Amino acid sequence: MSPILFRLVAAVCLGCILAFPGVAGAQSQDDPHGLYEIRCGGCHAPHAGDFVFDSLTTGATGLVGVKTGLPVRDFLASGHGRLSDDEIDRVVALLQTVFDGGHLFRDKCLICHDRAVVLARTKLIVKGGVLTGRYTGRDIPEFLKIHGRLTPEEVPAVARMLERQLSQ
């Protein structure tokens, strides 16, 4: 790659990171997704959703590792990942939220869209208490009724999940 092209590509990448903090490799440890990606994703699946559905299940005490059978909270508290108590709380809450959401986004949305956190934070806002398209001004819960092959029961679940991405 020529030095000029390299500088151009680097400038564009830096611009994207600055324009969209908290997504696509510019994660912050203040954000639960960023915390997972920075502190856990190097050894485990790079994204929390992949890790949850490939490695966790639910047990009497909450989420447990499929391979170990150990509660995730206890495993982290024993020193795995060297997370603080606050970080453990945030990671476990994120993993539980992803688990509770099931495969709905993966099955219905991921084929066309990026991960939920990236989609929400780059394309959506809450305006007047309503999840809205950042650039289109669309009322997203209304739009979802005719978009994405969602059933009437799935529409509010997807809208809540996308809105939650904005508040984490």
C-alpha positions in Angstrom: 0.0 0.0 0.0 1.4 3.4 -0.9 2.1 5.8 2.0 -0.5 8.3 0.7 -3.2 5.6 0.5 -2.2 4.3 4.0 -2.6 7.8 5.5 -6.0 8.2 3.8 -7.2 4.9 5.1 -5.9 5.7 8.6 -7.6 9.1 8.6 -10.9 7.6 7.5 -10.7 4.9 10.3 -9.8 7.5 12.9 -12.8 9.6 11.7 -15.1 6.7 12.1 -13.8 6.0 15.6 -14.3 9.6 16.6 -17.7 9.9 15.0 -19.1 6.7 16.5 -17.6 6.3 20.0 -18.7 3.1 21.7 -19.0 1.0 18.5 -16.9 -0.9 16.0 -13.6 -1.2 17.9 -13.8 2.1 19.7 -15.4 0.6 22.7 -15.1 2.2 26.2 -15.0 0.3 29.4 -17.8 2.6 30.7 -20.1 0.8 28.2 -21.0 -2.8 29.1 -20.5 -4.0 25.5 -17.1 -2.2 25.4 -16.1 -3.6 28.8 -16.9 -7.2 27.5 -15.1 -6.6 24.2 -12.0 -5.1 25.9 -11.7 -7.3 28.9 -13.3 -10.6 27.8 -13.4 -10.7 24.0 -9.7 -11.3 23.5 -10.0 -14.9 24.9 -13.7 -15.5 24.4 -16.0 -14.7 21.5 -15.4 -11.1 20.5 -19.0 -10.1 21.0 -21.2 -10.8 24.0 -24.0 -12.3 22.0 -21.8 -14.9 20.4 -20.3 -15.8 23.8 -23.7 -16.0 25.5 -25.3 -18.3 23.0 -22.2 -20.5 22.5 -21.0 -20.8 26.1 -23.7 -20.1 28.7 -26.9 -21.6 29.9 -29.2 -20.9 32.8 -29.2 -22.6 36.1 -30.7 -22.3 39.6 -28.3 -19.4 40.4 -28.5 -17.6 37.0 -26.1 -17.9 34.1 -23.7 -20.8 34.2 -20.9 -21.9 31.9 -21.9 -24.8 29.6 -18.5 -26.5 30.0 -17.8 -25.8 33.7 -21.3 -25.7 35.1 -20.1 -22.8 37.4 -22.2 -19.7 37.9 -20.7 -16.9 35.8 -20.8 -14.4 38.7 -18.9 -16.8 41.0 -16.4 -17.7 38.3 -15.6 -14.0 37.7 -15.6 -13.2 41.4 -12.9 -15.9 41.9 -10.5 -13.9 39.7 -11.2 -15.0 36.2 -10.8 -11.9 34.0 -9.5 -9.8 36.9 -12.6 -7.7 36.9 -13.6 -5.3 39.8 -16.9 -6.0 41.6 -18.5 -3.2 39.6 -17.2 -4.6 36.3 -18.5 -8.1 37.3 -22.0 -6.6 37.9 -22.0 -4.8 34.6 -20.7 -7.8 32.6 -23.1 -10.3 34.2 -26.0 -7.9 33.7 -25.1 -7.5 30.0 -24.8 -11.3 29.6 -28.1 -11.9 31.3 -29.9 -9.3 29.2 -28.5 -10.9 26.0 -29.5 -14.3 27.2 -33.0 -13.1 28.1 -33.4 -11.6 24.7 -32.9 -14.9 23.0 -32.0 -15.4 19.4 -34.6 -12.9 18.1 -32.2 -10.3 16.8 -29.8 -12.9 15.5 -32.6 -14.8 13.7 -34.5 -11.9 12.3 -32.2 -8.9 12.0 -28.6 -9.9 11.8 -28.9 -11.1 8.2 -29.2 -7.5 7.0 -28.0 -5.4 10.0 -24.9 -5.1 12.1 -24.9 -6.1 15.7 -27.8 -4.6 17.8 -25.5 -2.3 19.7 -24.0 -0.9 16.5 -27.3 -0.6 14.7 -28.9 1.2 17.6 -26.1 3.6 18.4 -25.4 4.6 14.8 -28.9 4.6 13.3 -31.4 5.3 16.2 -32.2 7.9 18.8 -35.0 8.4 21.3 -36.9 11.5 20.4 -39.9 12.6 22.5 -39.8 9.2 24.3 -40.1 7.3 21.0 -37.4 5.2 19.4 -36.7 7.0 16.1 -34.6 6.6 13.0 -31.7 9.0 13.5 -31.7 10.0 9.8 -35.2 9.0 8.6 -37.2 10.3 11.5 -39.2 7.1 11.4 -41.1 5.8 14.5 -39.2 2.6 14.8 -41.8 0.5 16.7 -44.4 1.4 14.0 -41.8 0.7 11.2 -41.0 -2.7 12.7 -44.6 -3.8 12.2 -43.9 -3.9 8.4 -40.1 -4.6 8.6 -38.0 -7.6 9.3 -40.6 -10.4 9.2 -41.4 -9.8 12.8 -44.6 -11.1 14.4 -46.8 -8.7 16.3 -45.4 -10.2 19.5 -41.8 -9.7 18.4 -42.1 -6.0 17.5 -42.1 -4.6 21.1 -39.4 -7.0 22.1 -37.1 -5.8 19.3 -37.9 -2.2 19.9 -37.2 -2.5 23.7 -33.9 -4.3 23.0 -32.8 -1.7 20.5 -33.7 1.2 22.9 -31.9 -0.5 25.7 -28.7 -0.4 23.6 -28.9 3.4 23.7 -29.1 3.5 27.5 -26.3 1.1 28.4 
